[in-house]
Amino acid sequence: MYDHFAAALGVRLTPSEAPVLTALLERAGDDRSVVGVAKTFWGTSRPYVGKEGAPTCEAKTAHLTGNPDYPSGHSAHGEHVAMILAEVAPERADALYARGREYAESRWICGSHTVSATEAGLQAGAVIYAAEHRSPAFRLDLEMARAEVAAVLARANAK
């Protein structure tokens, strides 16, 4: 998870450097489970199903093919994690938001999802993030994670 956002954040975090943020992001992943419920409800096939010659950037495994297209869980993940990281490292927000969108858009560029599934995933990530903000515990964790990340960034910038 940290590898995907390291360049945008300006540092590659580790779980040992940022245990509060790591736990927060793991719980956020649980919150995204609603995307799987939506996938099951809609049951939309991936765009390459039934099109043997359709190019994709990843193997067309039985697991991937059996996992519905809409909405894109990877897109929800990209948007959601970018929004959390942008809040804990606001000075890197522009780069983090751009990376979240790039991560999401890679799903349709690579042929694993349709554009509408990618857009729905982006919306899902943003809605989940907004809902989390209603939780005082979530907001407290963000504050503690902000302090963790600020310390890591300060050490990285001092080098």
C-alpha positions, 0 to 999 in steps of 0.5 A, a space after each residue: 500500500 505504501 509503495 503505490 503512494 511513496 513518490 507522491 508522498 515524498 517518502 516510502 513509509 513502513 508500518 513500523 514508522 507509522 503504526 497508527 496510520 497503518 492501522 487506520 488504513 487497514 480499518 479503512 480497507 474494512 470500510 471499503 467492503 461495501 464496494 464488494 457488496 455493490 459488485 455482487 449486487 450489480 454482477 457486471 462482467 469485466 470488459 474483456 469477458 467474451 473477447 479473447 483478443 481484448 488486451 489487458 495489463 494483467 493476467 485474465 485469471 479465473 479469480 479476476 474474471 469472476 470478480 465483477 467489474 462495477 464498481 472498481 475496488 482498486 479505484 475505490 482503494 486509490 481514491 480513499 487512500 489518497 484522501 486519507 494520506 492527503 489529510 495527514 500530509 496536506 503539503 503533499 495533497 496535490 500529488 497524492 490526489 493525482 496519484 489516487 486518480 492515476 491508480 484508479 484510471 490504470 484500471 480502465 487503461 489496462 482493460 480490467 474495468 470499464 470507465 464507468 466502473 472506475 468512476 464509480 470506484 472513485 466516487 465510492 472511495 470519496 463517499 466512504 471517506 466522508 462517512 468515516 469523518 463522522 466518527 470521532 475515533 477516525 478523526 482522532 486517528 487522523 490527528 495522530 497519523 498526521 503527527 507520525 507522518 510529519 515526523 517521518 517527513 521531517 527526518 527524510 527532509 533533514 537528510 
